[in-house]
Amino acid sequence: MATSDSTILDAGGRELRVTSPDRVIFPVTEHSAAVTKLDIV
């Protein structure tokens, strides 16, 4: 079961749980917005 800090995605017919989906992996710069873990998946 997913916790409140996770998201479940459908990936090719399988459930993929992404924990901390809002975690910033690449911070904002003057040329781009911040990229989160969910953005990468």
N, C-alpha and C positions, 0 to 999 in steps of 0.2 A: 504494500500500500504506500502511496506517495505521501510524503510529509508536506507541510504547508510551504516549505522552501524547496519544492521540486515541481517539475513538470513532466508529464508523460506524453511522448510523441509516438506516432506510428511511423516506423522505419521499415519499409518493405514487408509489411504484415506482422512485424514484431513490435512489442512495446519497448520503448527506450526511455528510461527514467533519467532526466537531467537534473542533478541537484544544483542548487544555487544558480538558477538560470539568469538571474540579474547581475551576477558577478561580472565586474568589468575586467576584461582580459587585456584590452588595449585602450588606454585612456584617451580622452579627447585631445586633439591637437588643433592648431589653427587651420589645418587642411582637412580634417575629418572628424566625424562624431565618434563618441566612445563605442567600442565594440564589446558586446557582452558574450558570455558563454553560449547563450541561446542563439545569438546571431551567427556564431560559428557553426553550430550544429545544423 
